[in-house]
Amino acid sequence: MADRKPILLRLDPAVHDALVKWAADELRSTNAQIEMVLRRALADAGRQPAKVAPLRGPGRPRKGNGASSTDASAADPGAAAGSGVSAESGAADAQRAR
């Protein structure tokens, strides 16, 4: 797995609570949900880095397999394209967030 850069992030408590609920609904950790939202925003703005590791799909990794790029592609078809999010799931997520 690629190294992760730790950061301190200050959020409004209501925003944090909404992210925690959204993450739980999609079987992700809050940290993974924040990264997914940030990656989606970068892709939408046309600022997604060329060399970025794909996100693993939601849910727990299978025992003994770890998180490989093939697992991410199987769980999320958009991961193979490098964005980590398919257009269909992005639209559905936007609707759920409202």
N, C-alpha and C positions, 0 to 999 in steps of 0.2 A: 504494500500500500504506500502511496506517495506521502511524503511528509505533510503535515498540516501546520499552518501558521496560527498560533493562538492569538486571539484579540480580546480586548475588553469591550463590551457593547452595552451601552446604557439605553434602556427602552422604557417607554411609558408602561406602567404595570398592566393597563388594559390591552396594549398591543402584545405584550408578552403572554398574557393569558390567552389571547386569541391565537397566537402562534402555537402555544402548548396544545390547545384543543385541536387545531388543524393538524398538527403533527401526530397526535394520538389517533385521529380519524384515518390517517394514511399510514399508520404503523411505522412512523419514523421517530427518531429522537428529535427534540427541539433543535439541537444543533444542526442535524441533517436537514430539517425543514427550512431553517434560516438559509443554509447554503443553497438549497434547491430554489428558494425564492430569489436569492441574489443572482444565481446563475440564469434563471429565467429572465430577470430584469436586464442582465448584461446581453443576453441573446436578443431580446426585444429591441434593445437600443443599438444593436449592431456592434457591440463592444466585447463579445465573447472572445477570450484569448484563443489563439490557434492551438496552443499546446496545453490542454487542460484534461486531466484524467476524468473519465466518465464517472457519474454517480452510480452507486449501487442501487438497485431497485428497492422499493419499500419492504419492510418486514425483516425478520431475523435471517441472517445467513444460514445456509444449510450446514449441518455439522460436518466437520472435516474438509469442507470445500473452501472456506474462506470467502472472500469477495473477489471474484475474477471479472474481467471485462465481459466474458461470455454470459455470466450470470446477470450482469446489469443489462445487457442487450436483450436477453430473453424476458426479463421482468419489465423492461421499458423500451419499446421499439425506438423511441427518440434517442436513447443513449447511443445507439450505433451511429447516429448522424452527428454525434459530438455535442449536441445541445443538452442532453440529459432529460429533455422534455419533448414529447411529441405535440404537434399542433392541436390534436384532438384533446389530449389531456390538459393542455394549457387552457383551452376554452372552457372545459368542464370545471377546472379549478377556479377560474375566474368567476364562473357562475356561483359556485359554492361559497366563495369568499364574500359575496354580496349579501 
